[in-house]
Amino acid sequence: MLVTSRSYAEYEAMFDLKELPDSVLDCCAGGAGFTAEAAARGVDAIAVDPAYELDHPELVDSVRRSLPATSGIIGEHEGSFVWHWYGSPERKDQLRIEAADRFLQDVAAAPERYVAAGLPDLPFGDRRFELVLCSHLLFTWADKYDRDWHETALRELIRVSNAEVRIFPLVLQGAGEPIPWLPELLDSLEGVTYEIRKVPFEFQVGADEMLVIKRA
Ligand SMILES: C[S@@+](CC[C@H](N)C(=O)[O-])C[C@H]1O[C@@H](n2cnc3c(N)ncnc32)[C@H](O)[C@@H]1O
């Protein structure tokens, strides 16, 4: 799986963020610039990803390699992507390069914000974060992780959240197919309400909805 670097602007649009609460977890953060930008805005922001176990040169290499690799995948599935949000491939690459730079700068300056761990076991207490974000792991990799893994992972994201969990996108990577067991999985959760909400972002065709889970 690629250690990609989405920008703060992409996170704002994917998760339809207006204001950030006091504390936010980005799981799986990869090389995203979100945590650095949120922290610069005074938010208690933490990023978690198993890739942070890599030593610094290996992490730099993984993050830098993800951009050409992503562009290659997009090129192979041209009809599966739309460009109205980015405007052009050059603009997308510019956002990703800037985000990768921001991430690499911040991970060196404030390593305590970047926690090496992964779902379904997060090293945080119950209700630690007001908002928990998950971009491009759950559901999008449902061909790699099965339904039971998703249920355990989802319950873990809910456990560490005090108010809301937001997940984007809700379709399989590549083909962009819906996840057949998603409605049944959501109905099986206790003590939460959920909503599937349209967001002002679309890149993979049909991937323009996020899941919002609210804790009671
Ligand atoms: C496609 S990237 C998304 C990164 C970032 N959220 C973004 O939008 O650019 C997926 C990330 O998930 C991480 N990952 C893989 N398995 C994971 C797990 N079990 N728990 C948390 N993160 C995981 C990978 O290391 C990778 O950085």
The ligand as an SDF file (V2000), in Angstrom:
LIG
                    3D

 27 29  0  0  0  0  0  0  0  0999 V2000
   -3.4010    5.2370    0.5740 C   0  0  0  0  0  0  0  0  0  0  0  0
   -2.5160    5.7110    2.0220 S   0  0  0  0  0  0  0  0  0  0  0  0
   -3.5060    7.0570    2.6680 C   0  0  0  0  0  0  0  0  0  0  0  0
   -2.6590    8.0530    3.4440 C   0  0  0  0  0  0  0  0  0  0  0  0
   -3.3340    9.3750    3.7620 C   0  0  0  0  0  0  0  0  0  0  0  0
   -4.5090    9.1960    4.5760 N   0  0  0  0  0  0  0  0  0  0  0  0
   -3.7340   10.1210    2.5090 C   0  0  0  0  0  0  0  0  0  0  0  0
   -4.9250   10.2950    2.3080 O   0  0  0  0  0  0  0  0  0  0  0  0
   -2.8470   10.4840    1.7250 O   0  0  0  0  0  0  0  0  0  0  0  0
   -2.8890    4.3610    3.0780 C   0  0  0  0  0  0  0  0  0  0  0  0
   -2.0410    4.3070    4.3550 C   0  0  0  0  0  0  0  0  0  0  0  0
   -2.5680    3.2960    5.2190 O   0  0  0  0  0  0  0  0  0  0  0  0
   -1.5090    2.7920    5.9680 C   0  0  0  0  0  0  0  0  0  0  0  0
   -1.9490    1.5250    6.5590 N   0  0  0  0  0  0  0  0  0  0  0  0
   -1.8610    0.2840    6.0330 C   0  0  0  0  0  0  0  0  0  0  0  0
   -2.3970   -0.6090    6.8770 N   0  0  0  0  0  0  0  0  0  0  0  0
   -2.8240    0.0800    7.9710 C   0  0  0  0  0  0  0  0  0  0  0  0
   -3.4470   -0.2810    9.2050 C   0  0  0  0  0  0  0  0  0  0  0  0
   -3.7400   -1.5470    9.4840 N   0  0  0  0  0  0  0  0  0  0  0  0
   -3.7570    0.7010   10.0940 N   0  0  0  0  0  0  0  0  0  0  0  0
   -3.4770    2.0040    9.8140 C   0  0  0  0  0  0  0  0  0  0  0  0
   -2.8610    2.3990    8.6800 N   0  0  0  0  0  0  0  0  0  0  0  0
   -2.5400    1.4510    7.7660 C   0  0  0  0  0  0  0  0  0  0  0  0
   -0.3710    2.7000    4.9690 C   0  0  0  0  0  0  0  0  0  0  0  0
    0.9010    2.6440    5.6040 O   0  0  0  0  0  0  0  0  0  0  0  0
   -0.5800    3.9900    4.1430 C   0  0  0  0  0  0  0  0  0  0  0  0
    0.2050    5.0410    4.6340 O   0  0  0  0  0  0  0  0  0  0  0  0
  1  2  1  0
  2  3  1  0
  2 10  1  0
  3  4  1  0
  4  5  1  0
  5  6  1  0
  5  7  1  0
  7  8  2  0
  7  9  1  0
 10 11  1  0
 11 12  1  0
 11 26  1  0
 12 13  1  0
 13 14  1  0
 13 24  1  0
 14 15  1  0
 14 23  1  0
 15 16  2  0
 16 17  1  0
 17 18  1  0
 17 23  2  0
 18 19  1  0
 18 20  2  0
 20 21  1  0
 21 22  2  0
 22 23  1  0
 24 25  1  0
 24 26  1  0
 26 27  1  0
M  CHG  2   2   1   9  -1
M  END
$$$$
